[in-house]
Amino acid sequence: MISAILYQLTKGLSIDEIKASGFDTYFVDHTTGIYPVAASGTPFTAAYFQSKGDIITDLHENMAAEQKARTTYDNILRLADDPDVRDPIRFLRQREIVHFQRFGDR
């Protein structure tokens, strides 16, 4: 869903729009392709996945990941005003809440 939103937001951008938005440095490396990177510019790494082999520890790690994702969606909602962005982000945020609750029920 996030990739589809990003595609829709970047489809057909002019070079002037790319430069004005500060998207130019990303564009140089990835054009408008989806490349998993944090807002800070840190690329995604498998190190984000944590597993200790203990079911209780791993369950708490999963619950924390759901909360981190919820916070990210909250932050996006604070910044975005486009309903075509906000509606799917609200859905994803609610999904994180439900996942957190279900993990906690176990």
C-alpha positions, 0 to 999 in steps of 0.5 A: 500500500505504501509503495502504491501511495508513493508511486501515485505521489511521484508519478509524472513529477517534473524536474522542477518539482523534484528539485523544489521538493528536495527529492532530487538527491533521492531521484539521482540514485533511484529515480522515482522507484521505491527504495526502502529507506528511513526518513533519515536516509538510512537504507533498510537492513535485515538487522531491523528484524530481531529474533532471540529464539525465546518466544516471550522475548520475540513476542514482545519484540513483535509488539514493539515493532507494531507500536513503532509502525503505529507511531510512524503512521501517526507522524505521517498523518500529522504531515499529510493533508491529502485524503488519498494518502490519509485514508490508507495510512489510517487503515494501516495504523488501525491494523498495527493497533489490532496486531498489537492487541492480538499479540498481547492476547496470547 
